[in-house]
């Protein structure tokens, strides 16, 4: 049985910008003798941060990077790869969702928004969700990022190190990506205690499946720009890498 939440309030804080929202939906009672009481709820404050900002990028055999830069030697360096470091990492957050089981019920608490998240900010506060008293098992947390080429889902800026040279690079990911993380049981007994949900995105895990050959790009004024439609047929490995790159931990004082 799918159960909605009676009352939800969220607050997003990015660079001192706050968004407050409240919504009401119908609530079905669980099969236990303890109905979900929205008036007796605890706050779970979610934050997100990026880890492992440096990785090695391996180009494919087609030499696309070499073709873009006009440096034929790059194609011969395919076996060695390129070290890449991110200076800037932002994501366009559209939704954060807490899914779990509570007894025989499946419950879902979510916040819909449209905010740019600075993944390099440590940590970036992304939202607060009200969760009523209870024991929640099989917890999953989802963070959906979505955007187009003009306002991308993810924007990464940094530089590639190759042959002692640093080449500025920008990668733009457009489309819809739903990051997922599995969490341990959450037991809410005291609603006066604020919980913290810590989400972490592993940047090196993202790049393990991001092949440099699957992109459109340009090279001008010494800067490389790569654009990727993550929902295109050729980019399933990009989506897989992103969706499995997040972890979550729920704690309280």
Buried (B, 14 or more C-beta within 10 A) or exposed (E): EEBBBBBBBBBBBBEEEEBEEEBEEEBEEBEEEEEBEBEEBBBBBBBBBBBBBEBEBBBEEBBBBBBBBEBEEBBEBBEEBBBBBBEEBBBBBBBBBBBBBBBEBBBBBBBEBEBBBBBBBEBBBBBBBBBBBBBBEEBBBBBBBBBEEEEBBBBBBBBBBBEEEEBBBBBBBBBEBBBBBEBEEBEBEEBEEEBBBBBBBBBBBBBBBBBBBBBEBEBEEEEBBBBBBBBEEEBEBBBEBBBBBBBBEBEBE
